[in-house]
Amino acid sequence: MSKLSEEDRKPYQNVFLQECEMICVLIKEIIRALAEIELANKGELTMTEQMETLMQDIYINRVPGSWVKLSFQTTRALGSWLDNIKQRLEQLNAWKEDPSKEPYITFINRLYNPQSFLTAVK
């Protein structure tokens, strides 16, 4: 956001800023949940039911419910879902290098809200 001036913020840039905000919230939740599980496994935190459910979901390759709430719509298994997040981050990282310019290629299937992107293109 610091690389964008007010006059550089066009609909296209707003779409990508929103995408960045949404994926940041998801990643922070993933990091928080995994850090809690790590502390519980070390014995520094009491294992809760939510932590046990999260560990069980990870074990059976299912995206945990607390992550699904903050995620894009998907029916993928956990491994594929994580690969997709990596691809989404790569797309956003390529854009953030020079956010005032529009990338030559945008994979709309890697956006939380593809309709907002299509509206911005109009």
PyMOL commands that set and color helices and strands:
alter all, ss='L'
color gray80, all
select helices_A, chain A and resi 6-8+11-42+49-59+65-68+78-96+108-110+114-121
alter helices_A, ss='H'
color red, helices_A
deselect
rebuild
show_as cartoon
